[in-house]
Amino acid sequence: MPRQEAIEAASIRLEDPRSGINLERRALLSAGAALILGMVVRPARADAQSKTRIGIIGSGHIGGTVGTLWVKAGHPVLFSSRHPDELKDLVGGLGELAKAGTIEQAIAFGDVVFLAIPYRALPQMGQDYGAALKGKIVLDAGNAIARRDGDAIVAEVERDGIGVVSQKYLAGTRLVRAFNTLNYKVLASEANRSAPRLAIPIAGDDDEAMQTAAGLVRDAGFDPVVVGKLADARRFQQGGPGYGQQVSAAELKQKLSLP
Ligand SMILES: NC(=O)c1ccc[n+]([C@@H]2O[C@H](COP(=O)([O-])OP(=O)(O)OC[C@H]3O[C@@H](n4cnc5c(N)ncnc54)[C@H](OP(=O)(O)O)[C@@H]3O)[C@@H](O)[C@H]2O)c1
């Protein structure tokens, strides 16, 4: 079976059939505080055995939104901040599976770490937390944007591809690129929509990490599309053909000429 199909199939097997989400209200999150209009779903179950502990670094728009979807799917999530007190509103409404803490605590807590920070912060993140992150499955949602992140790192990303650059700064992690292509408002409102679900492209070099990521994409309410290795992640970085595509998995595969 080709790698892409094997990862997508394995992730389906890993999926907990009880973890469906019924969005009853839409969620909108902003940095530091939940602007949620809710996403209350059925109460999240603390069924830790079949669940993945997730540490979120950068609990702003994208980290807050995707982390909330995972809590609603029943995963224990530690949202982190350099100012954890500011996350009280966010975690307060999410029940017992959501906690707030420091970046160190999120890394220690998570079997998986979800990184959703400005891309310019990646080199420092690697320097400060590289040892703690070593060996962890890390899902990286960052995009390099010149006006925010500066020309130098954007030029590096354009030259080498974002997956390769992220892995360079987060050496030793089992990195997967994921959740970078769609606006957080779209993720909040379209999660778990009726079939066909929206596609989330993913790419990584570690097959087990890719299977885990594919399962978490499904649990968040989307369909994973395996684009390839980290070197292929440039196909859905900003400016790439897979970026910003609000389409189904079948349509995304067609656009990217994937089998
Ligand atoms: N917004 C979207 O719709 C969207 C969609 C896809 C991908 N992305 C990408 O996801 C990343 C995050 O975007 P966002 O919109 O969620 O940004 P955001 O709302 O500003 O949140 C980013 C968070 O990162 C943390 N942070 C900032 N600088 C940091 C540093 N030097 N070290 C550690 N943490 C730092 C901040 O948390 P504390 O201050 O609390 O520590 C902040 O809450 C970006 O790379 C963006 O391009 C965004």
The ligand as an SDF file (V2000), in Angstrom:
LIG
                    3D

 48 52  0  0  0  0  0  0  0  0999 V2000
   -4.7100   32.9200   12.5100 N   0  0  0  0  0  0  0  0  0  0  0  0
   -4.9400   31.9430   11.6180 C   0  0  0  0  0  0  0  0  0  0  0  0
   -6.0690   31.8050   11.1170 O   0  0  0  0  0  0  0  0  0  0  0  0
   -3.8350   31.0160   11.2240 C   0  0  0  0  0  0  0  0  0  0  0  0
   -4.1400   29.9420   10.3790 C   0  0  0  0  0  0  0  0  0  0  0  0
   -3.1350   29.0360   10.0500 C   0  0  0  0  0  0  0  0  0  0  0  0
   -1.8470   29.2090   10.5270 C   0  0  0  0  0  0  0  0  0  0  0  0
   -1.5690   30.2860   11.3200 N   0  0  0  0  0  0  0  0  0  0  0  0
   -0.1910   30.4320   11.8110 C   0  0  0  0  0  0  0  0  0  0  0  0
   -0.1960   29.9960   13.1630 O   0  0  0  0  0  0  0  0  0  0  0  0
    0.7380   30.7730   13.9170 C   0  0  0  0  0  0  0  0  0  0  0  0
   -0.0230   31.4530   15.0370 C   0  0  0  0  0  0  0  0  0  0  0  0
   -0.9740   32.3360   14.4650 O   0  0  0  0  0  0  0  0  0  0  0  0
   -2.1680   32.9510   15.3410 P   0  0  0  0  0  0  0  0  0  0  0  0
   -3.0150   33.7060   14.4020 O   0  0  0  0  0  0  0  0  0  0  0  0
   -2.7610   31.9140   16.1990 O   0  0  0  0  0  0  0  0  0  0  0  0
   -1.3590   33.9910   16.2200 O   0  0  0  0  0  0  0  0  0  0  0  0
   -1.7910   34.6270   17.6240 P   0  0  0  0  0  0  0  0  0  0  0  0
   -3.2610   34.6540   17.7600 O   0  0  0  0  0  0  0  0  0  0  0  0
   -1.0320   35.8900   17.7310 O   0  0  0  0  0  0  0  0  0  0  0  0
   -1.2320   33.5730   18.6710 O   0  0  0  0  0  0  0  0  0  0  0  0
    0.1320   33.2450   18.6970 C   0  0  0  0  0  0  0  0  0  0  0  0
    0.5190   32.9000   20.1060 C   0  0  0  0  0  0  0  0  0  0  0  0
    1.9050   32.5940   20.0880 O   0  0  0  0  0  0  0  0  0  0  0  0
    2.4640   32.9990   21.3280 C   0  0  0  0  0  0  0  0  0  0  0  0
    3.7610   33.6140   21.0450 N   0  0  0  0  0  0  0  0  0  0  0  0
    4.0090   34.7680   20.4090 C   0  0  0  0  0  0  0  0  0  0  0  0
    5.3310   34.9970   20.3540 N   0  0  0  0  0  0  0  0  0  0  0  0
    5.9250   33.9500   20.9920 C   0  0  0  0  0  0  0  0  0  0  0  0
    7.2530   33.6140   21.2860 C   0  0  0  0  0  0  0  0  0  0  0  0
    8.2760   34.4240   20.9160 N   0  0  0  0  0  0  0  0  0  0  0  0
    7.4950   32.4900   21.9570 N   0  0  0  0  0  0  0  0  0  0  0  0
    6.4720   31.6810   22.3620 C   0  0  0  0  0  0  0  0  0  0  0  0
    5.1820   31.9560   22.1210 N   0  0  0  0  0  0  0  0  0  0  0  0
    4.9150   33.0690   21.4240 C   0  0  0  0  0  0  0  0  0  0  0  0
    1.5260   33.9880   21.9620 C   0  0  0  0  0  0  0  0  0  0  0  0
    1.1860   33.4440   23.2190 O   0  0  0  0  0  0  0  0  0  0  0  0
    1.5590   34.1390   24.6290 P   0  0  0  0  0  0  0  0  0  0  0  0
    1.8280   35.5850   24.3780 O   0  0  0  0  0  0  0  0  0  0  0  0
    0.3410   33.8800   25.4120 O   0  0  0  0  0  0  0  0  0  0  0  0
    2.7360   33.3690   25.1150 O   0  0  0  0  0  0  0  0  0  0  0  0
    0.3000   34.0170   21.0890 C   0  0  0  0  0  0  0  0  0  0  0  0
   -0.8990   33.7710   21.7770 O   0  0  0  0  0  0  0  0  0  0  0  0
    1.3650   31.7510   12.9390 C   0  0  0  0  0  0  0  0  0  0  0  0
    2.5780   31.2370   12.4690 O   0  0  0  0  0  0  0  0  0  0  0  0
    0.3430   31.8370   11.8210 C   0  0  0  0  0  0  0  0  0  0  0  0
    0.9290   32.1970   10.5850 O   0  0  0  0  0  0  0  0  0  0  0  0
   -2.5340   31.1740   11.6890 C   0  0  0  0  0  0  0  0  0  0  0  0
  1  2  1  0
  2  3  2  0
  2  4  1  0
  4  5  1  0
  4 48  2  0
  5  6  2  0
  6  7  1  0
  7  8  2  0
  8  9  1  0
  8 48  1  0
  9 10  1  0
  9 46  1  0
 10 11  1  0
 11 12  1  0
 11 44  1  0
 12 13  1  0
 13 14  1  0
 14 15  2  0
 14 16  1  0
 14 17  1  0
 17 18  1  0
 18 19  2  0
 18 20  1  0
 18 21  1  0
 21 22  1  0
 22 23  1  0
 23 24  1  0
 23 42  1  0
 24 25  1  0
 25 26  1  0
 25 36  1  0
 26 27  1  0
 26 35  1  0
 27 28  2  0
 28 29  1  0
 29 30  1  0
 29 35  2  0
 30 31  1  0
 30 32  2  0
 32 33  1  0
 33 34  2  0
 34 35  1  0
 36 37  1  0
 36 42  1  0
 37 38  1  0
 38 39  2  0
 38 40  1  0
 38 41  1  0
 42 43  1  0
 44 45  1  0
 44 46  1  0
 46 47  1  0
M  CHG  2   8   1  16  -1
M  END
$$$$
